[in-house]
Amino acid sequence: MTELIKLTAAELAGKIHAREVSAVEVAQAHLDRIAEVDDHIHAFLHVDTEGALAAAKKVDEGLAEGNAPASPLAGVPLALKDVLTTEGVPTTCGSKTLEGWIPPYDATVTRKLREAGVVILGKTNMDEFAMGSSTENSAYGPTHNPWDHARIPGGSGGGSSASIAAFEAALAIGTDTGGSIRQPGSVTGTVGVKPTYGGVSRYGLVAFSSSLDQAGPCARTVLDAALLHEVIAGYDPRDSTSIDAPVPPVVAAARQGANGDLKGVKVGVVKEFGGDGYQPGVERSFQAAVEQLRALGAEVVEVSCPNFVYALPAYYLIAPSECSSNLARFDAMRYGLRVADDGTHSAEEVMSLTREKGFGAEVKRRIMLGTYALSSGYYDAYYGSAQKVRTLITRDFDAAFEKVDVLVSPTTPTTAFKIGERVDDPMAMYLADLCTIPSNLAGNAAMSVPSGLSDEDGLPVGLQIMAPALADDRLYRVGAAYEAARDAAAGGALIHKVPELGGTK
């Protein structure tokens, strides 16, 4: 593969801004890589070649005129999850319901990327409407893990994580409702961050679960993720849940952490995450990561968060309830798919037939679960009780963060499972998000950083780091310190171990 696509986003930006290489050359190298390998990976649903090259040319022209780069990432290629609207470029959310829809506006995240000079290569594959943990629920076929094409790349944002693991893009944007950035990051050996809820605007993010959805960065290094975080974060008056507060100093924290000193940092190991159901190789990798944090000077203690064990059932009442409401807008009347529109069917019949054809099995399952949980006579017993559990989980976090600066756990209980292995067992699929869901329910910040390869199957394992709301910088300090020590011990960056064509390990 060309040397350009092996560089980190920070390295690419430095070369582009110094005019050692043009942004157009960098974009073309990544477009060539997509053409070379994406038939195997299927990370992209739409590649915007013309738009990407035009954006790159604009960066080059500005630099040639002596203008300062629009941002530290100007000219760097990025893959965008197909749940964020893009003016003039298709947005499908991985669903037949929105096949062919061309949004008339950009999401705030999309707009900020364009204003920063980031080159958007295209839209990535995902579980339909972000509902899934494997990217097998996409109406357009599954994405394959670059480490082993027979395995899943995680979900719902498997296309975004796979695109950077396969060197098709230097950066990516994902969204995280119950772990959809962090879990794909874990199983593809990449960095994935869920910012504090409200820290990144949801305007233009097609809603699955409005109180949980959060866009965030995907990258191959902690510093690259921090640079992207600063580009997309910040207050947006068009999002009523956006936090009007300064963006935490995530880039400064990542640079500080890279020095490898965690003295004075207290790390809590979550007692409830581990044991039965956790792959032994994942457990061993996690314990080794904890020892590495201790070697860096961190004080490590065990912390109990007893209500975390109820997070999974609470999530699968709250998220489906909100999706039942949000997806009611796809009614075949205003935009998107419409079937049986031949004048012989009533509006109600057209709506029913369209939703039957347009939605996949997992989306239908969650709509039915949510509608039932919100129905008369069951609201208090199910949805109301789940919200009470959510409060208890938030209190567990609050109590823990009075004792420690960050919490750590495995990101997900196993390495990447085989495509098709869990499609007929929804509960087994849902367990992939066992460790990630609590942070979504509480709204605090969390990151997955690669912790090496499992000694059982040679596949990537992730270390999850959790921080209080609006303390996202703590993630980056601890993550960068751990990353530097890990790479030093391994004799090089983990992600560079991915085979050239992203084949089997």
C-alpha positions in Angstrom: 0.0 0.0 0.0 1.2 3.6 -0.6 3.1 5.1 2.3 0.7 8.1 2.4 -2.2 6.0 3.7 -0.1 4.5 6.5 0.4 7.9 8.1 -1.6 9.2 11.0 -4.0 12.1 10.5 -1.7 14.3 12.4 1.3 13.3 10.2 -0.8 13.8 7.1 -1.9 17.2 8.2 1.7 18.2 8.9 2.9 17.2 5.4 -0.1 18.9 3.7 0.3 22.1 5.6 4.0 22.2 5.0 3.2 21.6 1.3 5.3 18.5 1.2 2.4 16.7 -0.4 -0.9 18.1 -1.7 -4.3 17.4 -0.2 -5.4 16.2 -3.7 -2.6 13.6 -3.7 -3.6 12.4 -0.2 -7.3 12.2 -1.1 -6.5 10.3 -4.4 -4.3 7.8 -2.5 -7.2 7.0 -0.2 -9.7 6.9 -3.0 -7.4 4.4 -4.8 -7.2 2.4 -1.6 -11.0 2.3 -1.4 -11.2 1.1 -5.1 -8.6 -1.6 -4.3 -10.0 -3.1 -1.1 -13.6 -2.1 -0.5 -15.0 -4.9 -2.6 -13.6 -7.1 0.2 -14.4 -4.8 3.2 -17.7 -3.1 2.1 -17.1 -0.2 4.5 -18.7 2.4 2.2 -22.2 2.8 0.9 -21.4 5.9 -1.2 -18.0 7.2 -2.3 -18.1 10.9 -3.2 -15.0 11.1 -5.5 -15.9 14.4 -7.1 -16.8 16.1 -3.8 -13.6 14.8 -2.0 -11.2 15.9 -4.7 -13.0 19.3 -4.9 -12.6 19.8 -1.2 -9.0 18.7 -1.3 -8.3 21.1 -4.2 -9.8 24.0 -2.1 -7.4 23.2 0.7 -4.4 23.2 -1.7 -5.5 26.5 -3.3 -5.8 28.2 0.1 -2.3 27.0 1.2 -0.9 28.2 -2.2 -2.3 31.6 -1.6 -0.5 31.8 1.8 -3.6 31.3 3.9 -3.4 29.5 7.2 -5.0 26.0 7.3 -8.7 26.2 8.2 -8.0 23.7 11.1 -5.2 21.3 12.2 -6.9 18.6 10.2 -7.4 20.6 6.9 -6.9 18.3 4.0 -7.2 15.0 5.9 -9.5 12.4 4.4 -12.5 11.2 6.5 -15.2 8.6 6.3 -18.7 9.7 7.5 -21.2 7.4 9.0 -24.4 7.3 6.9 -26.6 8.5 9.7 -25.5 12.2 9.4 -27.1 14.3 6.7 -25.0 15.5 3.8 -26.4 18.1 1.4 -26.4 16.8 -2.1 -25.0 13.4 -1.1 -27.2 10.3 -0.3 -28.0 9.5 3.4 -29.6 6.1 3.8 -29.0 5.1 7.5 -28.4 1.6 6.1 -32.1 1.3 5.3 -34.2 0.7 2.2 -36.6 3.2 3.7 -34.2 6.1 2.8 -32.7 4.6 -0.3 -31.9 7.4 -2.8 -32.7 10.2 -0.3 -30.6 13.3 -1.0 -30.8 15.6 2.1 -31.2 19.4 1.4 -29.0 20.3 4.3 -25.8 19.3 6.2 -25.8 18.1 9.8 -23.9 20.4 12.1 -21.1 17.8 12.3 -20.9 17.7 8.5 -20.8 21.5 8.3 -18.0 21.7 10.9 -16.0 19.1 9.0 -16.3 21.0 5.8 -15.5 24.4 7.4 -12.4 22.8 8.9 -11.2 21.7 5.5 -11.6 18.0 6.3 -12.0 16.0 3.1 -15.2 13.8 3.3 -14.5 10.7 1.2 -18.0 9.3 1.4 -20.7 7.6 3.6 -20.0 4.4 5.6 -22.1 1.3 6.1 -24.0 0.8 9.3 -26.7 -1.3 11.0 -30.0 0.0 9.9 -30.9 3.2 11.8 -27.9 2.4 14.0 -29.7 -0.6 15.6 -27.2 -3.4 15.9 -23.8 -4.6 17.1 -22.3 -6.1 14.0 -23.3 -4.1 10.9 -25.1 -7.2 9.6 -28.4 -5.4 9.9 -27.6 -3.1 7.0 -30.0 -3.4 4.1 -27.0 -3.2 1.8 -25.1 -6.2 3.2 -22.6 -6.6 6.0 -19.2 -4.9 6.4 -16.2 -7.3 7.0 -13.5 -6.9 9.6 -10.2 -6.0 8.0 -8.4 -8.4 10.4 -10.5 -11.4 9.3 -13.1 -11.0 6.5 -15.2 -13.8 8.0 -15.8 -11.7 11.1 -17.9 -8.7 12.0 -16.4 -5.2 12.4 -18.7 -4.3 15.2 -21.8 -2.1 15.1 -23.7 -0.1 14.5 -20.7 1.9 13.0 -18.8 -1.0 11.6 -18.3 0.8 8.3 -16.5 3.7 10.0 -14.2 1.6 12.1 -13.4 -0.8 9.2 -12.6 2.1 6.9 -9.8 3.3 9.1 -8.6 -0.2 10.1 -8.3 -1.0 6.4 -6.5 2.3 5.7 -9.3 3.5 3.4 -9.6 6.7 5.5 -7.4 8.4 8.0 -10.3 9.4 10.2 -14.0 8.6 10.6 -17.1 9.8 12.4 -19.4 7.3 14.2 -22.4 7.6 16.5 -22.7 5.9 19.8 -26.1 5.1 21.3 -25.2 2.0 23.3 -21.6 1.4 22.2 -21.7 1.9 18.5 -18.3 3.8 18.3 -16.5 2.0 21.1 -17.4 -1.6 20.4 -16.4 -1.4 16.7 -13.2 0.3 17.8 -12.5 -2.6 20.1 -12.9 -5.4 17.5 -11.0 -3.5 14.7 -8.1 -2.3 16.8 -8.9 1.4 16.5 -9.7 4.2 18.8 -13.3 5.2 19.3 -14.7 8.0 21.6 -18.2 8.7 22.8 -18.0 12.3 24.0 -20.1 13.6 26.8 -23.8 13.6 25.8 -24.5 17.1 24.4 -20.9 17.8 23.7 -21.3 17.3 20.0 -24.4 18.5 18.2 -27.1 16.1 17.1 -28.6 18.4 14.6 -28.8 16.5 11.3 -28.1 13.1 13.1 -31.0 10.9 12.1 -32.4 10.0 15.5 -32.6 6.5 16.9 -32.8 7.2 20.6 -32.7 11.0 21.2 -31.6 10.8 24.9 -28.7 8.4 24.0 -27.4 9.2 20.5 -24.0 10.9 20.4 -21.6 11.5 17.4 -17.9 11.1 18.0 -14.5 10.4 16.5 -12.9 7.2 15.2 -9.2 7.1 14.5 -6.1 5.0 14.6 -4.4 7.0 17.4 -5.6 8.9 20.5 -4.1 12.2 19.3 -5.9 11.9 15.9 -9.2 11.3 17.8 -8.6 14.3 20.0 -7.9 16.5 16.9 -11.2 15.4 15.4 -13.0 15.8 18.6 -12.1 19.4 18.8 -13.3 20.0 15.2 -16.8 18.6 15.7 -17.5 19.5 19.4 -19.1 22.7 20.7 -22.4 24.3 21.5 -25.1 24.4 18.8 -28.3 26.4 19.4 -30.1 24.2 16.8 -29.8 21.2 19.2 -31.8 21.7 22.4 -29.6 19.1 24.2 -26.3 20.8 23.2 -24.2 21.9 26.2 -23.3 25.5 26.3 -19.9 25.1 27.8 -16.3 25.2 26.6 -15.0 22.1 24.8 -12.7 20.2 27.2 -8.9 20.5 26.3 -8.7 17.1 24.7 -5.8 17.8 22.3 -3.6 19.2 25.1 -4.5 16.2 27.3 -3.6 13.8 24.6 -0.2 15.5 24.1 0.4 15.5 27.9 -0.6 11.8 28.1 1.8 10.8 25.4 4.6 11.7 27.8 3.7 8.6 29.7 3.2 9.9 33.2 0.0 9.1 35.1 1.3 9.9 38.6 -1.6 11.4 40.6 -4.3 9.8 38.5 -6.7 7.4 40.2 -8.0 4.6 38.1 -11.0 2.5 39.2 -11.5 -1.0 37.9 -15.2 -1.8 37.6 -15.9 -4.9 39.7 -19.1 -5.8 37.9 -17.4 -6.2 34.4 -15.7 -9.5 34.1 -16.1 -13.2 34.8 -18.6 -15.5 33.2 -19.3 -14.6 29.6 -16.0 -12.8 29.1 -13.5 -14.4 26.7 -10.4 -15.4 28.7 -8.1 -13.7 26.2 -10.0 -10.5 26.6 -9.7 -10.8 30.4 -6.0 -11.4 30.2 -5.5 -8.4 27.9 -7.5 -6.2 30.2 -5.5 -7.3 33.3 -2.2 -6.6 31.4 -3.6 -3.1 30.5 -4.4 -2.4 34.1 -0.9 -3.4 35.1 0.5 -1.1 32.4 -1.5 1.8 33.9 -0.1 1.0 37.3 3.4 1.0 35.9 2.8 4.4 34.4 2.2 5.7 37.9 -1.6 5.5 38.2 -3.1 4.4 41.5 -5.4 1.5 40.7 -8.3 0.5 42.9 -11.4 -1.7 42.5 -14.7 0.1 42.4 -18.2 -1.4 42.7 -21.0 0.0 40.5 -23.8 -2.4 41.6 -26.5 -1.1 39.3 -24.4 -1.6 36.1 -25.8 -5.1 35.9 -29.2 -3.7 35.2 -28.0 -1.4 32.4 -28.6 -3.8 29.5 -32.3 -4.5 30.3 -32.9 -0.8 31.1 -31.3 0.2 27.8 -33.4 -2.3 25.8 -36.6 -0.6 27.1 -35.5 3.0 26.8 -33.8 2.9 23.4 -36.6 0.9 21.7 -39.2 3.2 23.2 -37.5 6.3 21.8 -36.9 4.6 18.4 -40.6 3.7 18.3 -41.4 7.4 18.5 -38.6 8.6 16.3 -39.2 6.2 13.4 -42.9 7.1 13.3 -41.8 9.9 10.9 -41.1 7.4 8.2 -44.7 7.1 7.1 -44.4 7.0 3.3 -46.2 10.4 3.1 -43.4 13.0 3.1 -40.2 11.5 1.9 -38.4 8.2 1.5 -39.8 4.9 0.3 -43.4 4.5 -0.7 -45.0 1.3 -2.0 -48.5 0.4 -3.2 -49.1 4.0 -4.2 -51.5 3.0 -7.1 -54.6 4.7 -6.0 -56.3 1.5 -4.8 -54.9 1.6 -1.2 -55.8 3.9 1.6 -53.1 6.1 3.2 -53.0 3.7 6.2 -52.5 0.7 3.9 -49.7 2.5 2.0 -48.0 3.4 5.3 -48.3 -0.1 6.6 -47.1 -1.8 3.4 -44.2 0.7 3.1 -43.0 0.2 6.6 -43.3 -3.6 6.2 -41.0 -3.5 3.1 -38.7 -0.7 4.2 -37.7 -1.7 7.7 -35.5 -4.7 8.4 -36.1 -7.4 11.1 -34.1 -5.7 13.9 -35.7 -2.3 13.4 -39.2 -3.9 13.5 -38.3 -5.9 16.6 -37.2 -2.7 18.4 -40.2 -0.7 17.2 -42.5 -3.4 18.6 -40.6 -3.6 21.9 -40.8 0.1 22.3 -44.4 0.5 21.3 -45.3 -2.2 23.8 -43.2 -0.6 26.6 -45.0 2.8 26.0 -48.4 1.4 25.8 -51.2 2.1 28.2 -51.0 0.0 31.3 -47.4 -0.9 30.7 -45.6 2.4 30.6 -44.9 2.6 34.4 -43.9 -1.0 34.7 -41.5 -1.0 31.8 -40.4 2.4 30.5 -40.8 4.2 33.8 -38.9 1.5 35.7 -36.1 1.6 33.2 -35.7 5.4 33.7 -35.5 4.8 37.5 -32.7 2.3 36.8 -31.0 4.9 34.6 -31.0 7.2 37.6 -29.4 4.6 39.8 -26.7 4.0 37.2 -25.9 7.7 37.1 -25.6 7.7 40.9 -23.2 4.8 40.7 -21.0 6.8 38.3 -21.2 9.9 40.6 -20.2 7.9 43.6 -17.3 6.2 41.7 -16.0 9.5 40.4 -15.8 10.9 43.9 -13.1 8.2 44.5 -11.3 8.0 41.2 -10.6 10.1 38.1 -11.5 7.5 35.5 -13.0 4.0 35.4 -11.7 1.2 33.2 -13.1 -2.1 31.9 -12.9 -4.3 28.8 -14.7 -2.5 26.0 -16.6 -5.6 25.0 -16.6 -9.2 26.4 -15.3 -10.9 23.3 -13.2 -10.3 20.2 -15.0 -10.1 16.8 -17.4 -13.0 16.3 -18.1 -14.6 12.9 -20.6 -13.1 10.5 -23.9 -14.9 10.9 -23.0 -16.4 14.3 -25.4 -14.4 16.3 -28.0 -13.2 13.8 -30.6 -15.6 15.1 -29.9 -14.9 18.8 -30.7 -11.3 19.6 -29.7 -11.7 23.3 -26.2 -12.9 22.4 -25.9 -10.0 20.0 -27.1 -7.5 22.6 -24.4 -8.7 25.1 -21.7 -7.2 22.9 -22.6 -3.8 24.4 -22.7 -5.0 28.0 -19.8 -2.8 29.1 -20.5 0.2 27.0 -24.2 0.9 27.7 -23.9 2.4 31.2 -22.0 5.4 29.9 -24.8 6.1 27.4 -27.4 5.9 30.0 -25.5 8.3 32.3 -24.3 10.6 29.5 -20.7 10.6 30.6 -17.7 10.4 28.3 -16.0 7.1 27.3 -13.3 5.8 25.0 -12.1 2.5 23.6 -8.3 2.3 23.0 -6.7 -0.9 21.6 -5.1 -3.0 24.2 -3.3 -5.5 21.9 -4.3 -8.8 20.4 -6.0 -11.7 22.2 -3.6 -14.6 22.9 -6.5 -16.9 21.9 -7.2 -15.8 18.3 -4.9 -13.0 17.5 -7.8 -10.5 17.2 -7.9 -7.0 18.6 -9.1 -6.3 22.1 -10.2 -2.9 23.5 -9.6 -1.1 26.8 -12.6 1.1 27.8 -11.8 4.3 29.8 -14.8 6.2 31.3 -14.7 9.8 32.7 -17.3 12.1 34.2 -19.5 14.4 32.0 -17.4 17.3 30.5 -14.2 15.6 31.7 -13.5 14.2 28.2 -9.9 15.3 28.5 -9.2 12.7 31.1 -10.0 10.0 28.6 -7.3 11.4 26.2 -4.6 11.8 28.9 -5.0 8.2 30.2 -5.6 6.8 26.7 -2.6 8.5 25.1 -0.3 7.4 28.0 -1.5 3.8 27.7 -1.2 3.9 23.9 2.4 5.1 24.0 3.4 2.5 26.6 1.6 -0.3 24.6 3.3 0.7 21.3 6.7 0.9 23.0 6.3 -2.6 24.5 5.0 -4.0 21.2 7.8 -2.4 19.1 5.3 -0.4 16.9 1.8 0.7 16.5 -0.8 -2.0 16.8 -2.8 -0.9 13.8 0.2 -1.3 11.4 0.0 -5.0 12.0 -3.1 -5.2 9.8 -2.3 -7.1 6.6 -2.0 -5.1 3.4 -5.3 -6.2 2.0 -6.9 -6.4 5.4 -7.1 -10.2 5.1 -7.0 -12.8 7.7 -4.6 -12.3 10.6 
